[in-house]
Amino acid sequence: MATSSIDLTPLQRADRWRPAELAFWLLPFVGYFLFPDNLVLLTQIAITALFCLSLDLILGYAGIVSLGHAAFFGVGAYTAGLLAAHGWGEPVSGLLVAAVVSAALGFVTSLLVLRGADLTRLMVTLGVAMMLFELANKLTFITGGVDGLQGIEMKPLFGTFGFDMYGKTAYWYAMGVLFLLFWAARKLVHSPFGLSIKGIRLNAARMPALGAPINARLAAIYTIGAAYAGVAGGLMAQTTQFVALDVLAFNRSAELLLILVLGGSGSLYGAILGTIVFMSAHHVLSDMNPEYWQFWLGALMLVIVLFARDGVMGGVRAAARRLGLEGGAR
C-alpha cells in the first residue's frame, strides 16, 4: 500500500500537545524553586524516569519482557564514566557515545532476545545482564570492581556551565535530556512505525499481512530502548561522577519493572509518573520510618495497583474522564 494512500490524520491528531501536557512540563521549573535543597534527588528522579521510559518503549509498546534492562544502563554508565576518567569529559559527546555503545549492544542482543517467547526472552535478558555484571566485577583494572569507577572529571556543559556541588547544572542538564528524549519517543510512538509496534504487541500473527516485518521492527525498537537506557546510565555517571558496580545489578532491573507497572506501561507519561511516586515515597518514608519504610512503601504500591487500574496513569485517565478532560490525559 502506498504511503500517500494512508490516512495519517489520527496519528497527527494524537501527536498534538495538549494543555495538560504543557502544564506537566512546567513542573521542573516549579521543582527548582520549591525544592532548591533537593536538586540532587530531583536529578536522580529525572534520570530514573528516562531509564523507565526506555523500558516502556520495549515492554509497554512492543511487549518485549525484560529482566536485564540494567545491562544497557550499566554499559552507558561505564562508557561515559571511562571516557571522562581518561580525559574526555565533555558531557554531550560522552552521552552520545554512551548511547551508541548501548544501542550496539542492544542490536546484537536483540538477535538472541527475539528468537523466543516471553519466558525465553526473560531468561536471555537476565543472562546478558548477569554476564556483564560478572565481567565488570572481574575487570577491576578497567571498571574498579566493587570499589567503583572513580576519577571521573566532567568539563563544563557547553564550555560554560560547570557541575557545581549544589547540583544546579546537573539538574537542568538531566531535565533537558529527559524532555528532548521524551519528545523524540512521543514522536516515535505516534508515527506509522510506532503504530506497527503496537500492532505487533496486540496481534503479531496479522502484522506480516499488512507488510510489517516483525523481527526487524522489534529489533529496531529494542535497539532504541537500549540507547535510551544507555543515555540514562551516562547521565548518572556524569552527574554523580562515580559508577558503582550495582548499575548492572539485577535489583536495578527488577525495581525498574516495578516502577513501570506502578506508573502504567504503554503511555510514556506512566513511566515518569511512576518514577516520581516511587522515588518520592521512598525518600519520604525512609526519613519518617528508617526501620520499616519498605513495609509502608509496599502497602502504598498495593493500594495504587488495586484501586488505580493500569497504575498511576490509569488513575489520572479515570479522573480526567470524570472531569470531562479525556483529551488531556493520554
C-alpha positions as CSV (number, residue, x, y, z in Angstrom):
1,M,0.0,0.0,0.0
2,A,1.4,3.4,-1.0
3,T,2.2,5.8,1.8
4,S,0.2,8.5,0.1
5,S,-3.0,6.5,0.3
6,I,-2.8,6.1,4.1
7,D,-4.8,8.5,6.2
8,L,-2.4,9.8,8.9
9,T,-4.9,12.2,10.4
10,P,-5.5,10.2,13.6
11,L,-1.7,10.0,14.2
12,Q,-1.3,13.7,13.6
13,R,-4.2,14.4,16.0
14,A,-2.7,12.2,18.6
15,D,0.7,13.9,18.2
16,R,-0.6,17.3,19.2
17,W,0.5,18.6,22.5
18,R,-2.4,19.2,24.9
19,P,-2.6,21.9,27.6
20,A,-2.3,19.3,30.4
21,E,1.0,18.1,28.9
22,L,2.4,21.6,28.6
23,A,1.4,22.2,32.2
24,F,3.1,19.0,33.2
25,W,6.4,20.0,31.7
26,L,6.4,23.2,33.8
27,L,6.9,21.1,36.9
28,P,10.7,21.1,36.5
29,F,10.7,24.9,36.9
30,V,8.3,24.7,39.9
31,G,10.5,22.0,41.5
32,Y,13.7,24.0,41.0
33,F,12.3,26.9,43.0
34,L,10.2,24.9,45.6
35,F,12.9,22.4,46.4
36,P,16.3,24.1,46.0
37,D,17.9,21.9,48.6
38,N,16.7,18.6,46.9
39,L,18.1,19.2,43.4
40,V,20.2,16.0,43.7
41,L,17.1,13.9,44.4
42,L,15.2,15.6,41.6
43,T,18.0,14.9,39.2
44,Q,18.0,11.2,40.1
45,I,14.2,11.2,39.6
46,A,14.8,12.6,36.1
47,I,17.5,10.0,35.3
48,T,15.4,7.1,36.6
49,A,12.4,8.4,34.7
50,L,14.4,8.3,31.4
51,F,15.6,4.8,32.3
52,C,12.0,3.7,32.9
53,L,10.9,5.4,29.7
54,S,13.4,3.2,27.8
55,L,11.8,0.1,29.3
56,D,8.3,1.4,28.4
57,L,9.3,1.6,24.8
58,I,10.2,-2.1,24.6
59,L,7.7,-3.5,27.1
60,G,4.7,-1.2,27.1
61,Y,4.6,-0.6,23.4
62,A,6.4,-3.6,21.8
63,G,5.6,-6.2,24.5
64,I,9.2,-7.4,24.9
65,V,9.6,-8.6,28.5
66,S,13.0,-7.9,30.1
67,L,14.5,-8.5,33.4
68,G,18.0,-7.4,32.4
69,H,17.5,-3.9,31.1
70,A,20.1,-2.7,33.6
71,A,22.7,-4.1,31.2
72,F,22.2,-1.2,28.9
73,F,22.1,1.3,31.7
74,G,25.3,0.0,33.1
75,V,27.1,-0.1,29.8
76,G,26.1,3.5,29.2
77,A,27.3,4.5,32.7
78,Y,30.7,2.8,32.3
79,T,31.1,4.2,28.8
80,A,30.5,7.8,29.8
81,G,32.5,7.3,33.1
82,L,35.5,5.7,31.4
83,L,35.6,8.5,28.8
84,A,35.6,11.2,31.5
85,A,38.1,9.3,33.6
86,H,40.5,9.2,30.7
87,G,40.3,12.8,29.7
88,W,37.2,13.0,27.6
89,G,35.0,14.9,30.0
90,E,32.8,16.8,27.5
91,P,29.2,15.9,28.7
92,V,27.2,15.9,25.5
93,S,29.6,14.0,23.3
94,G,30.2,11.5,26.1
95,L,26.5,11.0,26.3
96,L,26.2,10.4,22.6
97,V,29.0,7.8,22.7
98,A,27.2,6.0,25.6
99,A,24.0,5.9,23.5
100,V,25.8,4.4,20.5
101,V,27.6,1.8,22.5
102,S,24.4,0.7,24.4
103,A,22.5,0.7,21.1
104,A,25.1,-1.5,19.5
105,L,24.8,-3.9,22.5
106,G,21.0,-3.8,22.2
107,F,21.1,-4.6,18.5
108,V,23.5,-7.6,19.0
109,T,21.5,-9.0,21.9
110,S,18.2,-8.5,20.1
111,L,19.2,-11.3,17.7
112,L,19.1,-13.6,20.8
113,V,16.2,-12.0,22.6
114,L,13.7,-12.1,19.7
115,R,14.3,-15.8,19.0
116,G,12.0,-17.0,21.8
117,A,8.7,-16.2,23.5
118,D,8.2,-14.2,26.7
119,L,9.8,-16.7,29.2
120,T,12.8,-17.3,26.9
121,R,13.2,-13.5,26.5
122,L,13.1,-13.0,30.2
123,M,15.9,-15.6,30.7
124,V,18.0,-14.3,27.8
125,T,17.9,-10.6,29.0
126,L,18.6,-11.7,32.6
127,G,21.5,-13.9,31.4
128,V,23.1,-11.0,29.4
129,A,22.9,-8.7,32.4
130,M,24.4,-11.3,34.7
131,M,27.3,-11.9,32.3
132,L,28.0,-8.2,32.1
133,F,27.8,-7.8,35.9
134,E,30.4,-10.5,36.4
135,L,32.7,-9.1,33.7
136,A,32.6,-5.7,35.4
137,N,33.3,-7.3,38.7
138,K,36.3,-9.2,37.4
139,L,37.8,-6.5,35.2
140,T,38.8,-4.3,38.1
141,F,41.7,-2.6,36.2
142,I,39.0,-1.1,33.9
143,T,35.8,-0.8,36.0
144,G,37.2,-0.5,39.5
145,G,35.3,-3.6,40.5
146,V,33.4,-3.4,43.8
147,D,35.2,-0.1,44.6
148,G,33.6,1.5,41.7
149,L,34.9,3.6,38.8
150,Q,36.5,6.8,40.2
151,G,38.5,9.7,38.9
152,I,35.6,11.0,36.7
153,E,36.1,14.7,35.9
154,M,33.5,16.5,33.9
155,K,34.1,19.6,31.9
156,P,31.6,22.5,31.9
157,L,28.5,21.9,29.9
158,F,28.7,23.7,26.6
159,G,32.0,25.0,27.9
160,T,30.2,27.4,30.2
161,F,28.2,25.7,33.0
162,G,30.3,23.9,35.5
163,F,29.0,21.0,37.5
164,D,28.7,22.6,41.0
165,M,28.3,21.0,44.4
166,Y,24.7,22.2,44.6
167,G,23.6,20.2,41.6
168,K,22.1,23.1,39.6
169,T,23.8,22.3,36.3
170,A,23.3,18.6,36.7
171,Y,19.6,19.2,37.4
172,W,18.9,21.3,34.2
173,Y,21.2,19.0,32.2
174,A,19.2,15.9,33.2
175,M,15.8,17.6,32.8
176,G,16.8,18.9,29.4
177,V,17.9,15.5,28.2
178,L,14.8,13.9,29.6
179,F,12.5,16.3,27.8
180,L,14.3,16.0,24.4
181,L,14.3,12.2,24.5
182,F,10.6,12.2,25.7
183,W,9.7,14.4,22.8
184,A,11.5,12.0,20.4
185,A,9.8,9.0,22.0
186,R,6.4,10.7,21.7
187,K,7.0,11.4,18.0
188,L,8.1,7.8,17.6
189,V,5.1,6.1,19.2
190,H,2.7,8.4,17.2
191,S,4.3,7.6,13.9
192,P,3.4,4.8,11.5
193,F,6.4,2.9,12.9
194,G,5.1,3.2,16.4
195,L,1.6,2.1,15.3
196,S,3.1,-1.0,13.7
197,I,5.0,-1.8,17.0
198,K,1.6,-1.6,18.9
199,G,0.1,-3.8,16.3
200,I,2.8,-6.4,16.8
201,R,2.2,-6.4,20.5
202,L,-1.6,-6.8,20.1
203,N,-1.6,-9.4,17.2
204,A,1.8,-10.4,15.8
205,A,0.2,-13.0,13.6
206,R,-1.7,-10.5,11.4
207,M,1.1,-7.9,11.0
208,P,3.0,-9.6,8.2
209,A,-0.2,-9.5,6.1
210,L,0.0,-5.7,6.5
211,G,3.6,-5.6,5.3
212,A,5.2,-5.1,8.6
213,P,8.5,-7.1,9.1
214,I,8.0,-8.2,12.7
215,N,11.6,-9.1,13.7
216,A,13.1,-6.0,12.0
217,R,10.6,-3.7,13.8
218,L,11.1,-5.4,17.2
219,A,14.9,-5.3,16.8
220,A,14.7,-1.6,15.9
221,I,12.6,-0.7,19.0
222,Y,14.8,-2.9,21.2
223,T,17.9,-1.0,19.9
224,I,16.2,2.3,20.5
225,G,15.2,1.3,24.1
226,A,18.8,0.2,24.7
227,A,20.1,3.6,23.5
228,Y,17.7,5.4,25.8
229,A,18.9,3.3,28.8
230,G,22.5,4.0,27.9
231,V,21.8,7.7,27.9
232,A,20.3,7.4,31.4
233,G,23.3,5.5,32.6
234,G,25.6,8.0,31.1
235,L,23.7,10.8,32.8
236,M,24.0,9.1,36.1
237,A,27.8,8.7,35.7
238,Q,28.3,12.3,34.6
239,T,26.1,13.9,37.3
240,T,27.4,11.8,40.2
241,Q,31.0,11.4,38.8
242,F,31.1,7.9,40.1
243,V,30.0,4.5,38.7
244,A,29.2,1.7,41.2
245,L,29.0,-2.0,40.3
246,D,25.3,-2.1,41.1
247,V,24.5,-0.2,37.8
248,L,24.4,-3.7,36.3
249,A,22.7,-5.5,39.2
250,F,19.5,-7.5,38.9
251,N,17.7,-5.5,41.6
252,R,18.0,-2.3,39.4
253,S,16.2,-4.1,36.6
254,A,13.6,-5.5,38.9
255,E,12.9,-2.1,40.6
256,L,12.6,-0.5,37.2
257,L,9.9,-3.1,36.2
258,L,8.1,-2.4,39.4
259,I,8.1,1.4,38.8
260,L,6.8,0.9,35.3
261,V,3.9,-1.3,36.5
262,L,3.2,1.2,39.2
263,G,3.0,4.1,36.8
264,G,1.3,2.3,34.0
265,S,3.0,0.9,30.9
266,G,2.3,1.9,27.3
267,S,1.7,5.6,27.9
268,L,5.2,7.2,28.3
269,Y,3.8,9.5,31.0
270,G,3.2,6.4,33.1
271,A,7.0,5.8,33.3
272,I,7.6,9.4,34.5
273,L,4.7,9.4,37.0
274,G,5.6,6.0,38.4
275,T,9.2,7.2,38.9
276,I,8.0,10.4,40.7
277,V,5.6,8.5,43.0
278,F,8.1,5.7,43.8
279,M,11.2,7.7,44.4
280,S,9.3,10.5,46.3
281,A,7.6,7.8,48.5
282,H,11.0,6.1,49.0
283,H,12.6,9.4,50.1
284,V,9.8,10.4,52.5
285,L,9.1,7.1,54.1
286,S,12.7,6.2,54.6
287,D,13.1,9.5,56.5
288,M,9.9,9.0,58.5
289,N,10.5,5.4,59.4
290,P,14.0,4.2,58.6
291,E,13.3,0.7,60.0
292,Y,10.0,-0.2,58.4
293,W,9.9,2.1,55.4
294,Q,9.8,-0.8,52.9
295,F,6.6,-2.1,54.5
296,W,4.8,1.2,54.0
297,L,6.2,1.6,50.5
298,G,4.9,-1.9,49.6
299,A,1.5,-1.0,51.2
300,L,1.3,2.2,49.1
301,M,2.1,0.3,45.9
302,L,-0.6,-2.3,46.7
303,V,-3.2,0.4,47.2
304,I,-2.3,2.1,43.9
305,V,-2.3,-1.2,41.9
306,L,-5.6,-2.3,43.5
307,F,-7.6,0.9,43.2
308,A,-6.0,2.5,40.1
309,R,-6.4,0.3,37.1
310,D,-3.3,0.5,34.9
311,G,-1.3,2.2,37.6
312,V,-1.0,5.9,38.4
313,M,-1.6,6.8,34.8
314,G,-4.7,4.8,34.8
315,G,-5.9,6.7,37.8
316,V,-5.1,10.0,36.1
317,R,-7.1,8.9,33.0
318,A,-10.1,7.9,35.1
319,A,-10.0,11.2,36.9
320,A,-9.8,13.1,33.6
321,R,-12.8,11.1,32.2
322,R,-14.9,12.1,35.3
323,L,-13.9,15.8,34.8
324,G,-14.5,15.6,31.0
325,L,-10.9,16.1,30.2
326,E,-10.2,12.8,28.3
327,G,-8.0,14.5,25.7
328,G,-5.6,15.9,28.2
329,A,-4.6,12.7,29.9
330,R,-3.3,10.3,27.3
